[in-house]
Amino acid sequence: MTQGQRTCTILVVDDSRTHLAQLSDLLRQDGYAAVHTVRDPRTAVAECRERKPDVILLDYVMPHLDGLQVMDALQAARLEVEPAVILVTGHSDRNLRLEALRRGARDFIGRPFDPHELLARLSNVAQAQFLQRQLRHQNVMLESMVKESTQRLSEAMEVLRHAERQLAEQLEHSREENRRKSEFLANATHELRTPLNAILGFADLLVAEAYGPLGNPHYAEYAHDIHTAAEHLLALVEGTMDLAKAESGQDEIELREIDIGRTVQDSIRLLRQLAEIGGVSLTVSVPETPLRLRSDPEKIRQIVLNLASNAIKFTPKGGCVTVDVSADSDGGACILVIRDTGIGIAPQDLATALRPFGQVRSPDRPHPKGTGLGLPLTRRFVEMLGGSMAIDSRPGHGTVVTVRLPALAEEALSENLAAG
């Protein structure tokens, strides 16, 4: 016995008591437990609503309604569970059988029938109905799971949208706060420059003993210390002001068509004395043919000065610093490379070096040189010009800084200034 037979509900519709008894006995003997009978075809629809049969054995010739009319009534009733109909008829009319199939009969069998043939046909139909039941159940479960998943996804999306709105508001608030802080810092550092310059001027007068000898030689030493400290503080103030202006969007870009090679050479010329004092070899390589691009020459000068002076400061005596300028292979950008044989930076310390006031300390160099503003300010200038900066460095093996600048970058500059 198949699973379909064990679970199948059968309704036998026949106006003959004898036929109903014979069919009921035959089906129950074959293992069908849920067998129901109907003599009046007019009650077939109501019986189907109550019993929900999987298969109907339907006699064709009956009073009041024939088998085809009962099939029409069943289809019109739009039952929750649509049964499969096997038409049982004593007629051998081919057209009748074709019509029954056209109206939805699953199978038919003629009287007198072989009980084994009837049971075989019924078993096939019952098994098919069982599989359809399983499929419907699986579809219902799947639809329920999809509906539940869709609901959960919708709720999750709403949570994400709410979080996104909150993050956007927080980001806008942070940008506004940063802008105000940068403006305040720029204004504050601007106010510090005047008294610092005065301190430097008076310290110069004291060191030079412009108005007569100071007497005790310690005074000259103290004046020199004051001058050195004021120079460092002024560099810190000016670097802070430059970074604050760049971060707040107050720093303006002045685009001009320039020869990048000449701009770099002019900038490096200012560092020759620094390199000589430190005992560092400083060389520059630029293309023989002028390499022209539209950019801000002052920003490029500051980029070169910051990177090259850093390279010189952190390269021991006897080392070398090289500055190379070249065109990108596709001609769409200028490449500026500054190499040194200095102390290098560990990969884990690069983030610190690129952070404002971030200075990398080591056991052999507990007091780093500089203000900690050169690299972050340089990176910001490069970004303002629509370019990119990459640093490759290892302790004891020197550092290579590569700057790529676009040849024509008005759109990139606009985007970067707007983002700033």
N, C-alpha and C positions, 0 to 999 in steps of 0.2 A: 504494500500500500504506500502510495506517495504522500508527501507532506500535504499536497493539495487535496487529496482525498480525505485525510484526517481532519482538516480544518474547513472543508467546503460545506456551505449551507445550500441545500437544493430545494427548490419549489417546483412541485409537479402540478401543472394546470391541465385538467382533463375532466370533461363532464361525465365520464364513465367511472362508476364505482369500481368496477372490475379492473379496468386499466390502472386506476390509482392504487388499488391494493397490490396488483402484480408488480408495478414499478417500485412501490415503497418497499415491498419484501425483497426484491432483487437488489435495490440500492443498499439496504441495511445489511443484507448478507455479504455484500462486497466491502463493507466497512464504513459506509457513509452514515454518520450518527445523526446529523441534523437534516432530516428530510421532512418537508411539510407539503401538504396537499391542498388543492383548491378545485372545487367543482364548477363554481360560477365564475366565468371569465371576467365578469364585470367587477369582481372584488380583487382581481389580480393586482391592480395598482396599489390598493390599500394594504394588501398582504405584503407586497414588496417593501412598502414604507416601514412596516412593522418588523418583518423578518430579515430584511436586507440580504436576500439570497445572493450567492455568487453565480449560480447557474439556474436557469429555468428550463425544464422539459415541458415544452408547450405543444399541446395538441392543436392541429389545424382546424378540424371540423368540430365546431361546438355551436350550440344555440346562442342567440343574442349577439355574440362576437366571435369571428373566426380568429385564427392565430395571427394573421397579418394585422388585423385591427387591434388585437391586444398589443402587438409590438409597437404600433403607432401610438397607442395610449401610454405605453411605458416611456417612449421617447419624449412625448409631450409633457409627461409628469416631471421630467428633469430630476430623477431620483439622486439622492446623495451618493449611493453606491449603484453604479449601472451594472445590472446582471448580464451574463452571457446567455444568449437564447439558443437552445437546440430545438428545432422544429420537428415534431413527430407527426407524420402524415401517412395515410394509406394511399394517397394519390401518387401516381407515377408521372404526373404532368411536369415536363422539364421546365416550362415557363414559370410554373408555380414555384419551383425550387429556386430558379434564378431570381425571381422577384423577392423571395424570402431573404436570399443573400444580399440583394441590393438594399433591403430595408434594415439590415444589420444583424441578421441571424448569423451566429458563429458556425453552426453546423446543422445538418438535418439527417434524419434517418426514416426510412419508410417502414410501414407495417405490412405484413408481419416482419419483425426484426429478430435478428439473432442476438440473444442476450449478451453474448461475449462481445459482439460488435458494438452494441450500445454502450456497454461498460468501458470499452476501449476508447470510444469517441468521447464519452463523458470524462474519463480520466485525463485525456489530453486537454480538454477545455478547462477542467478543474485545476490542473497544474498551471496552465497559463494564467488563470484568474489569481491563483495563489501568488505567482510571481509578480503580477500587476499590483496586488495588494501590498506586497513587500516594497515594490518600487514607489507606490504612492506614500507609504509610511516613511520611507527614506527621504522622499522629496519634502514631505511635511517637516520632518526633523531638520533637513538641510535648510529649508526656508526659515525655520525657527532659529537655527544657528546663525544663518546669514543676517536675519533681522536683528538678533541680539548683538552680533559682531558689529553690524552697521551702527546700531545705537551706541555701543561702546566707543566705536571709532568717532562717531559724531561728538560724543561727550569729550573724548580726548582732544579732538580738533578744537573744540570750543575752549578747553583749558589752555591749549597751545596758543590760540588766537589771543586769549586774555593775557597770557604771559608775554606774548609778543608785543601787545599794546603797552603793557607795563614796562617792558625793557626799552621800547622806543621812547616812552616818556622819561624813563630814567636816563637814557642816553642823551636825550635832548637837554635834560636838566644838567647832566654832567658837562656837556659841551658848553652850556651857558656859564656854569660855574668856572670851568677851566678858562673860558674866554675872559671872564671878569678877573680871575686871579692873575692871568697873564698880563692883562691891562694894568692891574695894580702893580705887579712886579716890574713891568716896563717903566711905569711912571716913577716908582720908588727908586729903581736903579739909576734912572735919569737924574733924579735929584741928588744922588750920591756922587755923581761924577764931578760936580763943581768943587765940593770941599776936598775930594781926593786929589784933584789937580792942584788945588792950593797947597795941600800938604806936600805934594811932590815938588812944587816950585820952591817952597820954603826950605825943604830938605836939601835941594840943589844949592841954594844960597849958603846954607850952613856948611855943606861939604866943601864948597868952593871958598868958604870964608870971605865972601864978597864984601863984607863990611868990617873986616879986621879979624885977627886971630881969635880963636875960641878959648885959647888958654889950655886947659887940660885936654890931652889928646883923646880921652874917652868921649868927649863931646862929638868929635868928628866921627868916631866909630858909631855912636848912637845915631847921628844924623844919617849915616850910610844905612844903618839898619832900618831907620824910619823910611828912607827912600825905597829900599828893597821891599819892605812890607806893604807900602802904599802902592808900589807897582803891581804886586801880586793881587792886592785887593782891587785895584782898578781893572786889571785883566778879568778878575772874577765878576765884577760889576758889569763890565762891558759885554762879557760872554753871556751873563744872565739876561741882560737887556736884549741882546740880539736873539737869544732863544725865545724869550717871552714875546718879542715882537713877531717872530716867525710863527709861534704857536697860536697867537691871538689873531693872526691875519693882518697885522698892521704893516708888516714888512712888504714893501712893494717890489714888483718885478719889472725891470726895464729891459725889454727885448731889443737887441740890435744884431745885425749880421757881423760876425767876428771871425777872425782867424784863430781857432782854438790853440794852435801850436804857438803862435806869438804870445797869446794871453798867458799860457802856461810858462813860457820862457821868462816873460817879464815878472811873473809871480815868483819863480824860483830864484831870480836874481836877488830878491830881497832876503833870501835865506843863506846866501853864500857865506856870509860872515859867521852865522850860527854854526854852519857845518865845519868851517875852519877852526873855530874855537873848540868844537867837540872832537876834532880829529876824524871827521867822517867824510868819506868821498861822496860827492853829490853830482850825479850826471843826469842829463835830460836828453831824450830822443823824441823828435817830432818829424812828421812827414816833410819831405822836400817840397812837395806841392802843397800850397796852402789848403788846409782843411777847414772849410767854412761851415758855420752853422748859425742858426738864429737862437740866441740865448742871452742871458744877463752876464756880461763880463765881470761885474763886481762880485756876483755870487760865485762864479767859477774861480775867481782869484781867491776868495775866502776858502773855497773847497780845497784848492791846491795848497794854500798856505797852512791850513789846519792839518791836512793829511801829511804833507811833507815835513812840517816842523815836528809833528808827533814822531814821525819815523826817525828824524835826526836825534831828537831828545832821548829816544829809547834804544838807540844803536850805540854800542860801546865804541871807544876809540879804536880806529883801524878798520871799522866796518864801512859799509857802503849803502847808499840810498840811490835808487834809480827811478826816474819818472818817465814813462813812455806814453806817447799819444799816438793813436792809430784810428783808422776808420773801420767800421764793422764790415764784414765780408759783403753784405748786401748794400752797403752804402747808406743805410738808414740811421746810423747812430755813430757817435764818437766814443771811443774807449780810452779811458784814462787809467793807467795802472801805476801804482806806487809800491815799490818793493824795498824791503830793508833786510839787513842781516842782524836785526836787533834781538832783544830778549824774548819777543814773541808773547802770545796770549794763549792760555789754555782754553779749549772749546767751551768749558763750563763757565768761563769768566767773560765771554764775549757779551752776554746780556748785560752784565754789570758795566762793562766799558761803554756800552751804547746808551746807558741810562744817565740822565742829567745828574751831574756831580758824582757819578759812579767812578770809583778809582780802584784798580786792581792792586792788592797788596800781596807781597810775597816775603818770605823770611830774609832774602838778600836785598830787598828793597822795601823796607817798612814804611817809608814816606814817599809815595809816588809824586812824580813831577806833574805840574800843570794844575788846572782847575777842575778837570772832569767834565768840561763842557764841549771840548773840541769835536769829539766823534758824534755825540747826539746832534749838535748844531750842524755839522757837516751833512749828516744823513737827512736832516730836515731841509737843508738847502737843495740837496740832490733831488729829493721828492718834490719840492716846489718847482724845480726845473723839469719835472716829468721824467726823471731818470731813476736809476737804481744803483745801490751800493752793496757790494759783497766783500766779506773779509775772510781770508784764509790764513790762519796763524797757528803756530805750534811753539811751545816754550823751547828756547834755544835754537830755533830754526828760522826765526824772523817772521815777517808778516807781509802779506800781499793784499792790497786793497784795490778792488776793481770797480770803477765808476762808469756806468753807461749813460750817456746823455743823448737825447733825441736830436736829430738834425733840424727838425722843424716841429715844434711842440706846443703851438698855441692852445690846441684843444686840451692836451694833457695838463698844461699850466693852469688853464681855467678850472679844470676839475679839481686839481690839487689845492688851488687857492680857495675854492668853494668848500672843500672838505675841511680845510684848516680853520 
